[in-house]
Amino acid sequence: MKAGLKRIWKTGWTNFKRNSYLTLGTTGVMVLVLVLFSALMGVNFVSSKIVDILQEKVDVTAYFKADASEEEILSVRGELENLNEVRGVSYISKDQALEEFKAKHAGDALIQESLGELDFNPLQPALNIKAENSSQYASIVGFLEANKFRSLIDKINFYENEQVISRIESISGGLQNWGLIVTVALALVAVLVTFNTIRLTIYNQRQEIEIMKLVGGSNWHIKAPFLVEGALYGVFAALITTALFYPSIYLVSPKVGQLMPGVALFSYFVSNIFQYVALIFTAGIILGATSSFVAIKRFLKI
């Protein structure tokens, strides 16, 4: 058994390195597939982090009408605080809102001058509400829009935030879907290229195969080297992909961090390096071995 496996491995390795141009081309196509697949994982991580960060920053602000008294607003706050979905509620009075607005636009002389000319406070009192989970905001808004609060509340800003998050999720989903389509298309090309490479190998070794059959070689010992050859294309493609991917991620990660603080792309792939390497090698071996298996079934009649 040990001698048989050694012979299978040796023959498969010989087939792999026999035609360097075919080997290079086949491995190169597989590298493209695995690099694109790796990039798709990176895009998925970045987009999910962006959505998480946005959802963490999302809140609901209920703006009350000018004639709503502070007592009524505080009463609404008390009822909100009793809800299980609500993590916290902060009351922003008209005076506090004006001070915050002035501080925010301290460097804008036009706005400061315009506010100075007003003889009244144009801002509205508000309640700022944080939910335990971003999926619970809709029910909180429904509670605020109940009949007993409708006459007090002027507007709720949740829907604008919800649209932003939905748009980000839609863009993220689109990128992932298109990336997956392109990856599958390239994977099919890789399978086709490897399939043709194995077919040529079978054709070139037809006399050797005939001799092995005549001397009593089993079907397994004849077929297995071609499976090994296909798997080797995937192994080497995975090695090259890993060698290219991590330096690329290292260079790209600081720029991603500048655009999106809190998104540590390189750290994510370093902390998950074993899972990533296992996934890439598994994908490469499956691509190569599947292509070889199809070619063997199609062209190796023994």
N, C-alpha and C positions, 0 to 999 in steps of 0.2 A: 504493500500500500504506500509506504513512504517513498519507495523508488518510483512508483507510478505517478504520485503527486509531483515529485521532483521533475520527472520527465515532462509532465503536462505544463508545469510552470516554465521550464526551460524552453519548450517549444513555443509557448505563448509569448515569452520575452523575445525570442528570436524573430517571430512574426512581427512583433511590435516595432523592432528596430531595423528590420530588413530594408524597408523602403522609407528613407528618411523624409522625402518630400510628402508622401502620403501621410506619414505619421504627424508631420508638422502641420499640415493642412487640417487634418481631422481634429487634432488636439486644439488647434487655434479656434476652430468653430465652437468646440465645447467650452473653451475659455470665455468666448463672447457670451454664451448662454449663462454660464455661472456668474460672470461679472454682472450681467444685467439682473440676474436673480438676486445677487448681493445688494446691488443698488436699490432694487425694489424693497428689500428688507430695511435699508436705511431710510428710504422715503416713508415707509410705513411707520417706522419709529418716530421720525421727525414730525410727521403729520399728527400722529396720536398725541405726542407731547404738546404740540401747539393747541390742539383741541382741549387737552386737560388743563393747560395754563389759562386758556380763555374761559373755560367753565369755572375755574377757581376764582377768576376775577369777576364773573358775572354776579349781579345781584338784582334785586327788584327795588326800585324807588317809586313810591307812591306820592305824587304831588297833590296837595289839598287845595281846595278853593280858598279864595281870600277871606270869605265870610266864615270859614270853619274855625271854631274856637280851639284854644290849646287844650282845653279839658276834653273836647270831643276827640282830638287827635291822640291824646294820651290814652283815652279809652280804647281806641282802635289798637294802639300799641299793646295794651294789656291783653286784648283778645288774641292778637297775633302771637305773643309770647307763650300763650297757653297751647299753641299748636305744636304737635310732635315734629312736624317738618321744619320748624323754624329754629335756627341756631342762635340768632340774635337780631335785635331790632334797635336801631338808633334814631332818635328824634332830632331833626335839624330845623330849628326855628327860622323865621324869616330873617331875623337879625344875624344869626349865625351863618345862614346861607349867603347873606350880603357880604359879611366879613371874609368868608372863604373865597367868594367870587373876586373881591378886591385884591386879596393876597395872590390869587392865581394869575391875575392880570395886572400885577403891580408894575410891570415894565411897559404897559400899553397906555400911553398918555391920553389917547383919544377916549378910551373906555373910562379911564379915571375922571376925565373932564366931563364926560356925558353923565356919569353917575352923580357928580357934584352938582349938576344943574337940576337933577330931579328933586322934587320935594316930597317924594314918597318912596317906599321900598317896593320895587317891582317884582321881587322874587317871592316864591311860594314856600310855605312850610312843607316839610316832607318827612316821610319815614323811609329809612334805608334798611332793607331786609335781607338777611343772609340765610339761605336754606342749608339743611344738613347735607343734602345731595342735590346736584344741579337738575336732576330729573323731577324734583319736587316743586320747582318754581311755578309750573303751570297750575298746580292745585292751590298754591298760595295766591296766585293771581285770581283764580276762580273765587277764593274766599273773599278777597278784597272787592271783587265785583258783585258781591251779593247785594241784594236790595237795600239792606240797612246801611251800607257804606256808600252806595252809588251817589247819593246826593252830596257827600262830603268830598269825594275824590275827583280831581280834575283830570288827571292822566296817570298812566303807569308806563314806565319806560322799558318793561320787560321784553316787549315784542321786537324792539329794535335790536337788543342784544341777542335774542333768539334767532333773528334773521342772520346776524353775523356768524354765529356758531353753525347754523345750518349751511351757510355758504362755504365756510371752511371745511365742514364735513363732506360737502358735495364735491369740492375741489380735490380733497384727499382721496375720496372714493374713486373719482375719475382718474387720478394719477395711478392709483393702485390697479384699477381695471385695465387701463391701457398698457401699463407696465406688464401686467400678467399676460395680456394678449400677445405683446411683442415677445415676451419670454417664451411663451408656448410656441409661437411661430419659429423662433430661432432654435428651440429644442427639437422641433420637427426637422429643421434643416440639418441639425447636428446628427440626428438619428439617420437621416438619409445619407449624409456624407459617410458616417461610420459604417452604415449598411453596405455602401458601395466599396468601401475600403476592405471590409471583410470578404465581400464577394470576390474582389480581385485576388485576395490572398488565397481563397479556396480554389479559384481558377488556376493560379500559379502553382499550387501544390497538388493538383489533381493526380499527378503520377505518384507522389509520395503517399497520398491517401489510398490509391489503388494497391500499392505495395503493402501498406499497413493492413488493409482488408485481407489480402492474400495470406499474410503471415498470422492471421487470427487476431488482429487488434480489435478490441471491443469498441462499440459505438461511442461509449463515454470517453475513451482515450483518444478517439479521433476528433470528437466535437469539442471537448473541454479546452484545448489550447486556444481555439478561436474565441471562446467566452473569456478566457484570461486576457487575450489580446484586447478585446473590447473594453474590459474592465480597466486595463492599464491606460487606455486613452482617457478614461474618466478620472483615474487617480492622478495622472500627470496634469490634466486640466485643472483639477482641484488644487494641486500644489501651486501651480502658476497663479491661479485666481487668488489664493490666500496671500501669496507673496506680493501681488499687485494691490489687493484690496486694502490691507491694513496701512501701508504707507500713504495710499490715497486718502483714506479716512482721516489719518493723522494730519494731513495737510489741509483738508477741507473743514475739519471739526472747529478750529478757531473762528473761521469765517461764519460758520453756522451759528456758533455761540455769540458772535457779535450781532448778528441779525435777530437771533432769538435767544436771549439770555435764559439760562436754565436748561437748555437742550445740549447735553454733553454726549455728542455722537460717538466720539472715539472711546470714551469711558464705557459707554454702553456695550460696544462690540468687544472691548477688552474684557469686561466682566463676564461676557457670555461667549468667550473665545472657544471653549470646548464644544458648546452647543452649535456654534457657527461652523466650526471645522467639521464636526460630525455630519451636519446637514449638507454642507458643500460636497464632502467626499461621498456621502450616500447618494446625493443627486447625480454626481459625475459617474459613479460606478453603475447606477441604475440605467443611465442614458447609454453608456457604452455596452453594458451586458445585454440590455434589451435589443439594441441594434444588432449585436452579434447573434443573438438568439433567433431574430427574425431572418437574418441572412442564412444562418445554418438550416433553418426549417425550409427556406425557399430554394437553396442551391446545393446543399450537401445531402445528396441522396445515397444513403448507405443502408 
